[in-house]
Structures are given as C-alpha cells and as structure tokens.
Amino acid sequence: GLIPEKPTDLEEKLTVVKENSLDNFPNPFNPSTIIQYQIKESGFVSIKVYDYLGREVAVLINKDQPSGIYLVTFDASNLSSGVYLYTIDAKDFHKVKKMILLR
C-alpha cells in the first residue's frame, strides 16, 4: 500500500498570522528576557531597546523578515536595574512596551 508522506518541515512551520503582537517573558526579568513578536505582513522589522531616558541600549532585530512568529533574547547582564522600553517597527505595526530589569 501507499504510505502517507510526512509533511515537510516547511509545511509544519507555515502559520497564518492574523494579528501583530509584541510581548516579553519573564517580566520583571534578570538577567535576560525573551521578546516574542508576530508580524502579519512580511517586510523590514526593527526591534530596539531604550533606557528610561530614551537612550538606545540595544538593537535586537534590524532586517527583512517574512510574516510569522519570532522569539529574540534580550540579555541585560551589562545594564543596571530599571525600566526599559522596547519598540517594534514593522510594515504595518509600531508598538512600544515596558519591561523591568530587577537585580
């Protein structure tokens, strides 16, 4: 008989993203946190982290990406405790969120 083919890895990873989102966990964190984001439209994506005075402290993503769900780790082991803002700028998605580094 015929053996059904196993779906390819590509097929398994194809997820239809219906909305944009941006979150991080854990929050508060020490010394690192995972930022999860999803983008519904392919295009250039920029994710940056700023201290509370508005100084850029990290550029985590700065490239073209297809629509999908992504994880990126923010390592703050060289930063002091406090509130940090992280931003996403994508084709149709712009958001700022707050995270707290507790030493």
TIMARMI-552373 format. One line per 5 residues: their letters; for each residue x, y, z of N, C-alpha, C. Coordinates in Angstrom, 1 decimal, always signed. Example, Ala and Ser with C-alpha at 12.3 -4.5 7.8 and 13.67 -1.06 7.14 Angstrom:
<recs>
as	+13.2 -5.7 +7.8 +12.3 -4.5 +7.8 +13.2 -3.3 +7.8 ~ +12.8 -2.2 +7.1 +13.7 -1.1 +7.1 +12.9 +0.0 +7.9
</recs>
This chain:
<recs>
glipe	+0.8 -1.2 +0.0 +0.0 +0.0 +0.0 +0.9 +1.2 +0.0 ~ +0.2 +2.4 -0.2 +0.9 +3.6 -0.1 +1.0 +4.1 +1.3 ~ +2.2 +4.6 +1.6 +2.5 +5.2 +2.9 +2.3 +6.7 +2.8 ~ +1.4 +7.3 +3.6 +1.3 +8.7 +3.6 +2.6 +9.4 +3.9 ~ +2.9 +10.5 +3.1 +4.2 +11.2 +3.3 +4.1 +12.1 +4.5
kptdl	+5.2 +12.2 +5.3 +5.2 +13.1 +6.4 +5.3 +14.5 +5.8 ~ +4.6 +15.4 +6.4 +4.7 +16.8 +5.9 +6.1 +17.3 +6.1 ~ +6.5 +18.2 +5.2 +7.9 +18.7 +5.3 +7.9 +19.7 +6.4 ~ +9.2 +20.0 +6.9 +9.3 +21.0 +7.9 +8.7 +22.3 +7.5 ~ +8.9 +22.7 +6.3 +8.4 +24.0 +5.8 +6.8 +24.0 +6.0
eeklt	+6.2 +23.0 +5.6 +4.7 +22.9 +5.8 +4.3 +23.0 +7.2 ~ +5.1 +22.4 +8.1 +4.7 +22.4 +9.5 +4.9 +23.8 +10.1 ~ +5.8 +24.6 +9.6 +6.1 +25.9 +10.2 +5.2 +27.0 +9.6 ~ +4.5 +26.7 +8.5 +3.6 +27.7 +7.9 +2.4 +28.0 +8.8 ~ +2.4 +29.1 +9.4 +1.3 +29.5 +10.3 +0.8 +30.8 +9.8
vvken	-0.5 +30.9 +9.7 -1.1 +32.1 +9.2 -1.2 +33.0 +10.4 ~ -0.5 +34.1 +10.3 -0.5 +35.1 +11.4 -1.6 +36.1 +11.1 ~ -2.6 +36.2 +11.9 -3.8 +37.1 +11.7 -3.7 +38.4 +12.4 ~ -2.7 +38.5 +13.3 -2.6 +39.8 +14.0 -1.1 +40.0 +14.4 ~ -0.8 +41.3 +14.7 +0.5 +41.6 +15.1 +0.5 +41.6 +16.7
sldnf	+1.6 +41.2 +17.3 +1.7 +41.2 +18.7 +3.2 +41.4 +19.1 ~ +3.3 +41.8 +20.4 +4.7 +42.1 +21.0 +4.6 +41.9 +22.5 ~ +5.4 +41.0 +23.0 +5.4 +40.7 +24.5 +6.8 +40.2 +24.9 ~ +7.0 +40.2 +26.2 +8.2 +39.6 +26.7 +7.9 +38.8 +27.9 ~ +8.8 +37.8 +28.2 +8.6 +37.0 +29.4 +10.0 +36.4 +29.7
pnpfn	+10.4 +36.3 +31.0 +9.6 +36.8 +32.1 +9.7 +38.4 +32.2 ~ +8.8 +39.0 +32.9 +8.8 +40.4 +33.2 +8.2 +40.7 +34.5 ~ +8.9 +41.1 +35.5 +10.3 +41.6 +35.5 +11.3 +40.4 +35.2 ~ +12.5 +40.8 +34.9 +13.5 +39.8 +34.5 +14.9 +40.1 +35.1 ~ +15.7 +39.0 +35.1 +17.1 +39.2 +35.5 +17.8 +37.9 +35.1
pstii	+18.8 +37.9 +34.3 +19.4 +39.0 +33.6 +18.9 +39.1 +32.1 ~ +18.1 +38.1 +31.7 +17.6 +38.2 +30.3 +16.1 +37.9 +30.2 ~ +15.5 +38.3 +29.1 +14.1 +38.1 +28.9 +14.0 +37.7 +27.4 ~ +12.9 +37.0 +27.1 +12.6 +36.6 +25.7 +11.5 +37.5 +25.2 ~ +11.7 +38.2 +24.1 +10.7 +39.0 +23.4 +10.1 +38.2 +22.3
qyqik	+8.8 +38.0 +22.4 +8.1 +37.3 +21.3 +7.3 +38.3 +20.5 ~ +7.4 +38.2 +19.2 +6.6 +39.1 +18.4 +6.1 +38.3 +17.2 ~ +5.0 +38.8 +16.7 +4.5 +38.2 +15.5 +4.0 +39.3 +14.5 ~ +4.4 +39.1 +13.3 +4.1 +40.1 +12.3 +3.2 +39.5 +11.2 ~ +2.2 +40.2 +10.8 +1.3 +39.5 +9.8 +1.7 +39.9 +8.4
esgfv	+2.5 +40.9 +8.2 +3.0 +41.2 +6.8 +4.5 +41.2 +6.8 ~ +5.0 +40.5 +5.7 +6.4 +40.5 +5.5 +7.0 +41.9 +5.3 ~ +8.2 +42.1 +5.7 +8.8 +43.4 +5.5 +10.0 +43.6 +6.4 ~ +10.4 +44.9 +6.4 +11.6 +45.2 +7.3 +11.1 +45.3 +8.8 ~ +11.8 +44.7 +9.7 +11.5 +44.7 +11.1 +12.6 +45.3 +11.9
sikvy	+12.3 +46.2 +12.8 +13.3 +46.7 +13.7 +12.8 +46.6 +15.1 ~ +13.6 +46.0 +16.0 +13.3 +45.9 +17.4 +14.4 +46.5 +18.2 ~ +14.1 +47.5 +19.0 +15.2 +48.2 +19.7 +14.8 +48.3 +21.2 ~ +15.8 +48.5 +22.1 +15.6 +48.6 +23.5 +16.2 +50.0 +23.9 ~ +15.4 +50.7 +24.7 +15.8 +52.0 +25.2 +15.8 +52.0 +26.7
dylgr	+16.7 +52.8 +27.4 +16.5 +53.0 +28.8 +15.4 +54.1 +29.0 ~ +15.1 +54.4 +30.3 +14.0 +55.3 +30.5 +14.3 +56.7 +30.2 ~ +15.5 +57.0 +29.9 +15.9 +58.4 +29.4 +15.8 +58.5 +27.9 ~ +15.5 +57.4 +27.3 +15.4 +57.4 +25.8 +16.6 +57.1 +25.0 ~ +17.7 +56.6 +25.8 +18.9 +56.2 +25.1 +18.8 +54.8 +24.6
evavl	+19.2 +54.6 +23.3 +19.1 +53.3 +22.8 +20.2 +52.4 +23.4 ~ +19.8 +51.3 +24.0 +20.8 +50.4 +24.6 +21.0 +49.1 +23.8 ~ +20.1 +48.7 +22.9 +20.3 +47.5 +22.1 +19.4 +47.6 +20.8 ~ +20.0 +47.0 +19.8 +19.2 +46.7 +18.5 +19.2 +45.2 +18.4 ~ +18.0 +44.7 +18.6 +17.8 +43.2 +18.6 +17.6 +42.6 +17.2
inkdq	+16.8 +43.3 +16.4 +16.4 +42.9 +15.1 +16.4 +44.1 +14.2 ~ +17.0 +44.0 +13.0 +17.1 +45.1 +12.1 +17.2 +44.5 +10.6 ~ +16.2 +43.8 +10.2 +16.3 +43.1 +8.9 +14.9 +42.8 +8.3 ~ +14.9 +42.4 +7.1 +13.6 +41.9 +6.4 +13.3 +40.6 +7.0 ~ +12.0 +40.4 +7.3 +11.5 +39.1 +7.8 +10.2 +38.8 +7.2
psgiy	+9.9 +37.5 +6.9 +8.6 +37.1 +6.4 +7.6 +37.1 +7.6 ~ +6.3 +37.2 +7.2 +5.3 +37.2 +8.3 +5.5 +35.9 +9.1 ~ +5.3 +36.0 +10.4 +5.4 +34.8 +11.3 +5.6 +35.2 +12.7 ~ +5.9 +34.2 +13.5 +6.1 +34.4 +15.0 +7.5 +34.2 +15.3 ~ +8.1 +35.1 +16.1 +9.5 +35.0 +16.3 +9.8 +35.2 +17.8
lvtfd	+11.0 +34.7 +18.2 +11.5 +34.9 +19.6 +12.9 +35.5 +19.5 ~ +13.2 +36.5 +20.3 +14.6 +37.0 +20.4 +14.9 +37.2 +21.9 ~ +16.1 +36.9 +22.3 +16.5 +37.1 +23.7 +17.2 +38.4 +23.9 ~ +16.8 +39.1 +24.9 +17.5 +40.4 +25.3 +18.3 +40.1 +26.5 ~ +19.6 +40.2 +26.4 +20.5 +39.9 +27.6 +20.9 +41.3 +28.1
asnls	+20.5 +41.5 +29.4 +20.7 +42.8 +30.0 +21.7 +42.7 +31.1 ~ +22.6 +41.7 +31.1 +23.5 +41.4 +32.2 +24.5 +42.6 +32.4 ~ +24.7 +43.5 +31.3 +25.6 +44.6 +31.5 +24.9 +45.9 +31.8 ~ +23.6 +45.8 +32.1 +22.8 +47.0 +32.4 +22.3 +47.0 +33.8 ~ +22.0 +48.2 +34.3 +21.6 +48.3 +35.7 +20.1 +48.2 +35.8
sgvyl	+19.6 +47.9 +37.0 +18.2 +47.7 +37.3 +17.4 +48.9 +36.8 ~ +16.2 +48.7 +36.4 +15.3 +49.8 +36.0 +14.3 +49.4 +35.0 ~ +13.6 +50.4 +34.5 +12.6 +50.2 +33.5 +13.2 +50.5 +32.1 ~ +12.9 +49.6 +31.2 +13.4 +49.7 +29.8 +12.2 +49.6 +28.9 ~ +12.3 +50.3 +27.8 +11.2 +50.3 +26.8 +11.8 +49.5 +25.5
ytida	+10.9 +48.7 +25.0 +11.3 +48.0 +23.7 +10.2 +48.4 +22.7 ~ +10.7 +48.5 +21.5 +9.9 +49.0 +20.4 +10.0 +48.1 +19.2 ~ +8.9 +48.0 +18.5 +8.9 +47.2 +17.2 +8.4 +48.2 +16.1 ~ +9.1 +48.2 +15.0 +8.7 +49.0 +13.8 +8.7 +48.0 +12.7 ~ +7.5 +47.7 +12.2 +7.4 +46.8 +11.1 +6.5 +47.5 +10.0
kdfhk	+6.2 +46.7 +9.0 +5.5 +47.3 +7.9 +4.2 +48.0 +8.3 ~ +3.3 +47.3 +9.0 +2.1 +47.8 +9.5 +1.9 +47.8 +11.0 ~ +3.0 +47.8 +11.7 +2.9 +47.6 +13.1 +4.0 +48.4 +13.8 ~ +3.6 +49.2 +14.8 +4.5 +50.1 +15.5 +4.0 +50.0 +17.0 ~ +4.9 +49.6 +17.9 +4.4 +49.5 +19.3 +5.6 +49.7 +20.2
vkkmi	+5.3 +50.2 +21.4 +6.3 +50.4 +22.5 +5.7 +49.7 +23.7 ~ +6.6 +48.9 +24.4 +6.2 +48.2 +25.6 +7.3 +48.4 +26.6 ~ +6.9 +48.2 +27.9 +7.8 +48.4 +29.0 +8.2 +47.0 +29.6 ~ +9.4 +47.0 +30.0 +9.9 +45.8 +30.8 +10.8 +46.3 +31.9 ~ +10.9 +45.4 +33.0 +11.6 +45.8 +34.2 +12.7 +44.8 +34.5
llr	+13.9 +45.4 +34.6 +15.1 +44.6 +35.0 +15.3 +44.8 +36.5 ~ +15.2 +43.7 +37.2 +15.4 +43.7 +38.7 +16.6 +42.9 +39.0 ~ +17.6 +43.5 +39.6 +18.8 +42.8 +40.0 +18.6 +42.3 +41.4
</recs>
